[in-house]
């Protein structure tokens, strides 16, 4: 039993970590949680089926269908399908996210991007990825995308060669461009 738990945990850990590679600390916690859950659930379900036969299959099926994670996803999907406005994106209002005030989390600080240090700009870039993933509406997503574009433009202005090197390295939306743009040899003159 212990060997099957370890084997399932290893396989699950490899698959989950390759799926969420490069997504930062939240992905690590998600990988650990899913690895532990699946490593314990799969052998338990197989053991239940082996011991109880068809009754074990019924029990596993009932537990699977009534698990809170699955029922919550089904309810959320029904809510989205039942609410037509949730399926269609809201009309986006184009605005300057750096200078316009707003209640949304994408509202940027009043400081000019050019006054930020490289590390601060790169940190804002990485934080904006989390804002984009958690944006509640299409308008907020558009605002965050516009803000991210301004960060990219500023990174490119500061270090065109470093920016190109970061992109060539397989840059990810959640990635850190700092090691590339901070290189003095690649700085714009």
N, C-alpha and C positions, 0 to 999 in steps of 0.2 A: 504494500500500500504506500509506503513512504517513497519507494522508488518511482511509482507512478505519479505521485504528487510532485516530486522533483523534476521528472521528465516533462510533465505538462507545464510546470512553472517555467522551465527553461525555454521550451518552444514558444509559450505565450509571451514571455519576456522579450525574446528575439523578434517576434512578429510585431509586438506592440511598440518596441523601441525603434524599429525600422520604419514603422508607420508614422510615428510622431517625432522623428529625428529633427533636431534643430528648433524645436518649439519652446525651449527654455524650461524653467523650473516647473510650470504647471504640467508640462508633458511628462516629466519624471514622476510626479505624484500620480498622474493618471496611469502610467505604465505600471507602477508598483501596485496600485489598487487593483487594476484589472488582472495583473499576473497572479496576485494572491487569491483573488476571487475565483478565477478560472482554475487555478491549481488545486483549490479545495473542492470546488463544485463538480468538476468533471469526474474525478475518481470517485467521489461520493455517489454521483448519479449512476456511474457504471457499476459500482458495488451494490447499490440498491437494486438495480435491474438484475444483476447476477444472482442475488439472494432471493428476490421475490418474483422474478420472472415477469409475467404479463402484468401483475399487480404493481410491480416496480416501475414498469413503463408508464402505467396510468398515473402513478404518484409523481413521477418525474415530469410528465406532460402537464399535470395540473399545477405543479409548483412553477414550471416554466411559464405557463400562461398567466398565472396570477402574481408573478414577481413584480414588486413595485417599480423597478426600473423599466420593465416592458410596458406595464399599464400606464405609467406616466408618459412614455413616448407615444403610445397609441392615443391617449387623451389629447396630447399636444398636437398631434397630427390631425385629429378630428377637428380641433378648435381652429387650426389654420385653414383646413379645407372648408369648414363651415363659415368662416369669416372671409369673404371675398377681398376685403381691404388688406388682409394680412398677406394674401398671395400676390396681389399687385403692388409693386413698389409705389411709394408716395411720390408725387411730383417733387423733384428736387429744386430747391431755391438756391441758385448760384450766388455765392457771396464770398467775401474774402475772410477766411477763417481766422487769420492772424489778427485782423483789426476789428472784426465785428463782435459785439458782445453776444452772449447767449448762455442759456442754461445748460446746454449740452456739454458733455465731457470733452469734446474736441476743441472747445474754445481755447486758443493758445494764449500764452503770456503776452503782455503788451510789448516786451522787448523785441527788438529787431533780431532776426536770426543771425545776421552778420556779427552781432555783438557777443554771440555765444562762443564758448570754447568748443573745440572739436568733440571732446568727450561728452559735453552737455548736449550738443546737437545729435550725436549718435544715440545717447540715452533717450532723447525725445523721439527719435526714429523708432527705437525698439519699443518704447511705451505706446506709441501710436498704433503698433500692431495689435496690442491687447485692446486698445480702444476700438479698433476696427472690428475685432472679433466679437466684442460685446455691445456693439452699437445697436440700440433698440429699434431704430427706424432707418428707412432709406435715406432720409435727409441728413441724419447724423453720419451715416456711412459715407455719403458724398462729401460731407464736410471734412471727415477724417482723411479721405482719399486726397482731397485738395491740399490739406495740411501736409500729408506725406509727400506729395509732389513738390511742395515748397522746400521740405527738408532735403529731398533728392537734388533739387536745383541748387541749393546752397552747398551741399556736399560736392557736387560737380564743379561749381564755381571755385571752391577752395582748392580742390585737388583733382583736376581732370584725369590725370594718369592713375592716381590712387582709386578714384571712382571706377574707372575702366577696369582696373585690376580686380576690384571687388566684384564687379559684374562678371568678369571672365572666370572668377573662381567659383561661380555657381551661386551667386548671392541669393539669399532667401528673403522673403518678406519680413521674417522675424530676425534676420541675421544682423550681425554687428559689423558695420563698415569701418569702425575706428582703426583697427590695425592697418588698414590700407590707406585711409585718408590722412592718418597722422604721420606717415612716413615723410620725413623732410625732403627726400630725394624726389618725391612725386608731387610736391606742393606747387601750386600755381605761382608764377613769378610775378 
